[in-house]
Amino acid sequence: MAIDTTTLEQAIKAAIPVTHLEIEDQSSGCGENYAVLIVSEAFVGKTTLARHRFVNELLKTQIAQLHAFSQKTFTPQQYADYLAKK
């Protein structure tokens, strides 16, 4: 069963406080390949690996139904720095 962006958005927002969220369906609409960018205070003090494991655990039910899932995770300050470099 395909996952839609609303399902992913609701699952993420229900689990952690999010200040910015981008969800991109990279599978031309079939719902099997997603890239997410999550900005949250919940990531403060965590390494990138710890953040990704945290998100993978939060979304394990949804990820199990996908072909591919990629993520970028930032604290609010890191995201501000990231935008400043663009």
N, C-alpha and C positions, 0 to 999 in steps of 0.2 A: 504494500500500500504506500502510495506516495505521500510525502510530507509537504505541507505548504508553509509559506513564510509566516502566516498568522500563528500556526501551531508552534513554530520555533520561537517566535517573538513572545508569545504567552508563557511558554515554558521558561525562557530566560528571565523575563521580567518577574515571574512568580518566585523565582529562586534567589535572585540577587538584586540589589539596588543598581539600576542602570542610569547613567547620565547621558549616554549616547549609544545607539545600536543601529548597525547597518546589516541587513541580510540580503544576500544576492543569490538568486537561483541561477546557477551556472550550467544548468542542464536544459536550457531552451524551453523551460516550462514544465518539464515532466516531474520535477520535484525529487530528483535523486542525487543532486550534487549542489551543495550549498557552501558559500563562504560567508563568515560572519566577522564583524568587527564589533567588539564589546568594550565599552568604557565604563569602569565601575570602581568605586572606593573599595569594594571587596577584594581587589587585586593588590592593594597596598601591602608592601612587605613580602609579597610572594614572587618567586622566580617565574620566568616565562613557562618553564616546564610545569611547575606547580599550578599555575593558572590554567594551562591547557588540560591538565589532569582533572582539575576542579570542574571545568566546563564539560569535559567528556563525561564525568560522573553525573553531573546535573542533567545532561541530555542523552544518557545512555540508551534510553528507550527509543528516542527519535533517531539517534545516530545509527542504531542497529538496522533501521529501515532504509538507510541511505547507501548510495554507492560510494560517495566521496563527501568529506566534510573538512573544511579548513577554517582556521580561526586566527584572528589577531586580537590580542587582549592588552588593554592599556589602563593605567590609572588615569584620572582626570588630568593630572599634571603632565604625564607622559604624552597624552593625546594632544594637549595644548602645544607641547614641544614638537610633536610630529607634524601638526598643522603649520607651525611656524616655519618648518623646513621645506614645506611644499612650494 
